[in-house]
Amino acid sequence: MKPLILYSTFALTAMINLSCASCTSEKINNSMNDKTDVYKILHYASLAGSSHNSQPWRVEVYPNDSLTVYADTTRLLKVVDPKGIEMLISVGAFIENLDIAATALGYDAEITLVENSMNSASTVAGIRLRKNGSAQNSELLKELELRTTLRIPFDTLDIKEDDWEKLVALSPGNIHFIPSSSAQGVFIANKELEAYTIQAFQKEAQDELANWMRFSNKDVNTKRDGLTPAGMGIKGIAGFFVRNFMKPEDSKKESFIQSGVDKTKKQVENCGGWILITTEKYDDEEWINIGRIYERLNIACRSLNIGFHPMNQIVEVPQIYKELSENILQGKEIRFAARIGYVSDFPAPVSKRRPVEAFTVFH
């Protein structure tokens, strides 16, 4: 992984989980055939996960293959992420995908992060793409296409030591694995359910969530962001009903909220373990780094047949986070949590993405 360099002359710019890509490999490849390399790189970058599938990134591209990446603060989740930490984590995931896609297409991406980006017109990074002459690697692009968030119950078998060690090795100082069967694992599961329930019944969080609900096929296909029935795992007859008869405001009804609580209970009780990402620093550079680590973890889990489901409510609800900090990994700043577990069949990614033109200005 190439080092990230801070500089200050550039001007950066969560209740639900980080989402996934939407198109099949064949469709993506066909639609990319007539595009420039920069366009392709940005497309694959946009397959990154983000809170509420808010896709909070903007890009400006200049003729010499230099890019400026911004956090789109109009997409900030002001209730569940008032400080913009998860927004920066999401942009970090975008940058990680961009780096991987550039490598896959034969480029080096020189990434320079902005210091105190939230106070400098929301600019996150300057990136210079340089052709390096290496062969293209379609397998790396395939990994980006297949990365997904799974909200289904996982196998409760313990994660094999070889597998969780591979995950921790991606960033040993930041990544921690907690077996679900351990006392700490049970504690995390209970507190995640409690945090989800608190947030689900909070009016301000309900209002914010409703703004990101995309129930109808029209909304799904025109807005291409937010939380869709398929992305939330609402399928079959229930999915048909939601798509055709429900409005985003209906997500605030007690019956819908309670069904979410019940589903979350099944999720936290059915997994093989928990991944926590920690930091010893508290700054914008570190939130971007956590986003990059999260994205690498998600991709690596897919290759090991391990489902990955970010569940950051436990970090977002202050009173629950206080209990988490006092009981788990004391002395470390926990900023990201996900449940993981083996799955027998990986479904195709389903969450929509906006086209590159929607978040990019080409100069």
Secondary structure, 3 states (H helix, E strand, C coil): CCCCEEECCCCCCCCCCECCCCCCHHHHHHHHCCCCHHHHHHHHHCCCCCECCCCCEEEEEECCCEEEEEECHHHCCCCCCCCCHHHHHHHHHHHHHHHHHHHHCCEEEEEEEECCHHHCCCEEEEEEEEECCCCCCHHHHHHHHHCCCCCCCCCCCCCCHHHHHHHHCCCCCCEEEEECCCHHHHHHHHHHHHHHHHHHCCHHHHHHHHHCECCCHHHHHHHCCCECCCCCCCCHHHHHHHHHHCCHHHHHCHHHHHHHHHHHHHHHHCCCEEEEEEECCCCHHHHHHHHHHHHHHHHHHHHCCEEEEECCHHHHCHHHHHHHHHHCCCCCEEEEEEEEEECCCCCCCCCCCCCHHHHEEEC
